[in-house]
Amino acid sequence: MSATSYEALRTFFETSPAARKATRPLSRGARVNLVLAGGPAFFTLETGAPTLREGAAPDPDFTLTLPDGAIGRLTSLASDDVGEFGITFFELVLDRDPARKVHVHIDAPTTRLLGHGYLGVLALGGLKVTWWLIKNGVKNPRAAIDRLRGGA
C-alpha cells in the first residue's frame, strides 16, 4: 500500500470539511473500492463516519482507479466548497494524463446508487457542478451515470 496516497486520502476523508459535507447524504451501506498505486482500499460509511480501509470491499457501488497525481490534486484543495471538489473530480475523470486520470467503474445498478445517496452528493455540488456537467455534455444525473457506465 502506498502509504503516502493512502494516508493522504484517509486524512482527507477524516478531516476535510468538504469531504464531511459531501459524504453526509450517503447511506451506511455505501461502499467505494479504490485502486491505488500501492494496492486496493475502500471507502465506507458503515460506522456513520467516512472511513478508508485497506483491501477491497465486497460488492462495491463503484470502483475508482486513483493515480497518485489525482489523489494529490484532490487532497491539496484548501476549499470547503463541495462544488469545487466535484468539478475537480470530474476534470480528473476527463484528464488525458495517465498520472492524473481517474477511472470510474460502476459496479451497482442505478437503483442502488440512488438508494445509497449518490444523487444527494451530486446535488451538494450545486449550480457549479450542474453548469460544468452541462457544459461538458451531461444534461442530467441519469446521463452522468450512463456516461460513466460507458467508460468516461
Order of alpha helices (4+ residues) and beta strands (2+ residues): alpha-alpha-beta-beta-beta-beta-alpha-alpha-beta-alpha-alpha-alpha-alpha
